């Protein structure tokens, strides 16, 4: 499962240029501290933290390239963030992103055993670009926002303290920007995500009451509420009797997108749409999502499939979003995308 970063590490570095402390000493990694083939870790998370720490001391970013299963074993790859080819998103035609990808081959391959332990199977430590350890804290893979600070950001946001003031106070407590493991943009992105999950007083209850009322009127009304570990409403799916009946006749080809932001929480509205024998669009179910990632789309597609009695479409048309593609491959493996 490939993870794609929207912005490069170098763009994050440029954002923090005013905060550089050139007096930082470069960490020295001794030979016995480098990754070694055959080293065993207790878990995947432990290996990822180790490799990120090593990468930060050396001066390069880390990205997770892929997961795969082979002969009953699970494998994954951690690589330099400047690997692969650069692909332009063509969002800024007059001021495009710099060509920061160098097809760097530095990477680590690992195998997950049945008991959960992880072993390094292959290594390539040589980079084809300069390493910058004194600026590694600005790499995306080095930015860490721990649970205590997340909770503090949430509480301060609820009482009206904005993100900029929140972040400045944390910088003072850390005795300078050079001691921070995250940036203001990371704080702002986290608060935006939390606000999507934070429904207003009575909103979640109102949604559930409405769905219960609809189901009493027609037993074919179907809905699912996805709740996170803090009992907050995360995703919502519903389909009425007309949607389910229409799918029986017109469910061969389905279109799906999340281009509509039509509510005060800025949660993407995600409709499933088909075409009837008159060439008219017919609604086949819809959802509100808190996040447009592979996990959310997988949940939605599995929920929709259950609603439609396990009958998958023959073809599904989307806007080529990578997270959607990953979810479709997992939930609708035989459908043409």
N, C-alpha and C positions, 0 to 999 in steps of 0.2 A: 504494500500500500504506500504509494508515494506521497510525501508531504511537500507541498509547494509553498514557498515563502513569497509573499507579494512584493516585499522590498528587500534589498540586499543588505548585508552587513555593512557595506561601505556607506550606504545611505544613512544608517543608524549612527555610524561614526561621525559623518558630517554634521548631523544634528547635535552631537555633543562636543563639537570641536572647541567650543568656548570653555569647556570644563576640563580639558586635558591637563594633567599634571605630568610634565615631561621629566620630573625628577624621580618618577617611579622606577625602581630597579627591576630589571628583567629577571624573571624567575629562571633558574637553571634546572633542567631536568636531567638527572643522572641516568646512566645507561640502565641500571637496575630498576629505575622507576618507569621506564617506557613499557608500553603494552608488549606482551609476549604471547606467541602462539601456544595454546595449551593451557593458559591460565583459566582457572575456574572461578566463577562468581556465584553467589547464592541466589541471585535473581537477575532478571533483565534490567530492572531499575538500578540495581547496584552497578552493573556494568556501564549503563548509560551515564550515571553520575561520575564514575571513574573516568570515562573517556572524555566527558565534557570538561572535567577538571584538568586532565592532561592537555586537552586542546587549548584551554584558556592559558595555561602556563607556557605553551609553545607559541600561541598567538594566531590561532585560526578558529573559525566557527564550525559547528557540527550540524548536520542534518541527517534525518533518518530516511534512507532511500527506499527500502522495500521490506516486505514480509513474504515468505513463501513456505509452502509445505512440500516435503519430498521424502518419500519412503517412511512416512509416519513421523518424521522429525520436522521441527520448525526452525527456520533460519531467518536472520534479519541482518541488515547492513547499516552501519553508521559511517558517514563519509564527510569529507571536507565540504563546507558550504559553497565553495567555489568550483565544485565538480560539475559535471554535465554541461550541456550547451546552453547559452543564453537564448531565451525566447522572449521577444518583445511583446508586451501586452497592447502596444499602440494606444495607450491612454493619453500620453503627452507628446503629441506629434512635434511640437516646436521645441520641447525640452525633454527628450527621451531619457530613460534611465541609462546610466553608464554601463558599458560592457564589462561586468565584473566577473562573469563566469570564465574560467580558464581551462575547463575540462580536467581539473586536477584529479589524479588517480588515488590520492591518499584516502584510505578507508579501512574499516575493520569489519570482518564477517564473523558471525557468531551462531552457535547452534544451541537451541533450548532442549534440554533433556526432559524425559517424562517426569522426573522428580522436581522439575522447576529450576535446576541449576543451569548455568549458562557457561559455555566454553568458547574461547576465541579460537576460530578455525583458520582464518587467513588474515594477514596484515600487509599493508603497504604504507610506509611512514613517510615516503618522500613526497614533497610538494613541488609544484612547478611555478610557484609564486612566492613573494616575500612574506614572511611571518611578522606579525606586529603584536608581541605580547603586552606592550605597555598600553595598548588600546583594546585589548581583548574583552574588557568588561562591557564594551559597547556592542559586541556580537549578540545576535538574537538568542543564540543557544546559551549565553552566559547570564541572561537576564532572569532572575528568580524573584518572585513575589511570594513570600512565605505566608501561611495561613493567618498568622498573628497580624501582619500588616494588611492583609486583605480584609480582615474583620474591622480593623481600625478605619480603613478607607470607607467601608460600608456605613459604619456608625456615623462618621463625620459627614458623609454625603447625606444621610437622613436628617441631620440637624442643620443642613444648609451650608456647610463648609465646602468650598469648591476644591477641585482637584489640585489647582496650582498652589493654593495655601497648604493643602495636605502634604504635597510633595516637598515644598520648601521646608516645612517643619521636620520632615524626615531627614532631609539633607543636613540640617543643623544638628540633629541628634547623632547622625553618622559621622559628624566632623568633616564634611566635605563630599563633593560629588564623586571623588575618586574611590570612596568607600561604599558607594551604592551598588547594589546588584540588579538594579532595574532603573528605567527612566520614566519621565513624566508621561510619555506616550503610553507606556505599559499600564500605568495607573489609570489613565483616561479610558483605555480600551476595556480594562476590567470593570470600571464603574458603569460604562455603557452596557456591558453584558449583564451586570447585576440589575440595572434599571429595567431591562427587558423582562427579567424574571420576577420583579417586584410589582405584582398587581396591586391596584388600589384597594382601599378598604371595602370588603364585600364583593369584589369583582370575581374572584375565583368561585365563591359560593353562588353568585348570581349565574355564572356559566353552568355550574353543575345543576342548579335548580331548573334552569331552562332546558337542559338536556333531559333531565328526569321527566319533566312535563311533556316534552316531545315524545319520549319513549312510551309514556302512558297512553298518549293519543294513538300511537302506532308502534307496535312491537318490533317492526322492521327498522326503526330508527336506531342507528349504531353510533356509539361514541366511545372514545378512550381519552382519559386524562393522564398525561405523563408527569409524575411528581419527582423532584430531585431529592437528595438526601437530607435537605433542610425543609422538606414539606412545602416547597414552593412549586407552583404550577409552571412546568417547563414547556411542554408541547401539548397541543390539543388536536384531535382528529374527530370528524363527524361525517356521516353520510345518511341521508334520509331514505325512505322506501323507494322514492322515484329514482334516486341515484343508483341504488342496488339493482332495481329492475332494468334500468337503461343499460347497465353494464352487461347484463345477460345477453342483450341483443347487439350492442354496439361496443363491445370491449376488445375487439381484435387489435385495434391501434389506439394508443392513448398518448396524449400530450401532457407534459407536466413542467411547470416553471414556478419560480418564486419572485417574480418581478414586481409584485404588488405590495406596497407598504401603505395600508389603509386604516391604521388604527393608532391611537395615541401612544402605544408602547413601542411603535416602530417594529413590530414583529412581522416578519414576512408572511404573507397570505399565500398558501400553496394549494392551488386547485388541480384536480385530475379532470381532464376534459376529453370527451370523445366526439365523434361525428355521427349523426343518425342518417337514415336513408334519404332524407331530404337535404342533406348537406348542411344541416344546422348543428351548432355546438350544443353538447349536452353535458351537464355537470355529473361527474362520477365520484364525488367525494372531495373534501377539502380540509385544510389544517392551518393552524397558526404555529409557527416554530420560533423558538428563542434563539436558535443559532443555525446557520447554514453550513454544517459540517457533515462528514461521513456518518458519524454516530446518529445524528438527528434524522438524516435521510433514511438510514437503515431502519431505524425505529418506525418511521412513517410508512415506508414501503411494506414492512412486515405487517404493520397494523392494517393497512389498506388491503393487503392480500388476505388476511384473516377475515376481514369484513366481506370480501367477495368470495368466500368459501374456498380459498386456496387456488382459484383459477387465475393464472398469470396472463397478461396480455401477450400477443405474438410480437408486438413491436411497441416501443415507447420512444417518444420524441422529446428531447430536452434542449437546453441552451448550451450544452457541452461543458457544463460545470464539472470540475474534476471530482468533487465530493459526491455529486450525483452519480457520476460514472462508476465510482467505487461501490456505492450502495446498490446500484442496479446490477452490477456483476455478481454481488453477493446474494441478492434477494430474487432477481429474475435472470438466472444464468442462461436460460434458453431464449430469452426475448431478444429481438434485434433492436439495438439502440441506435 
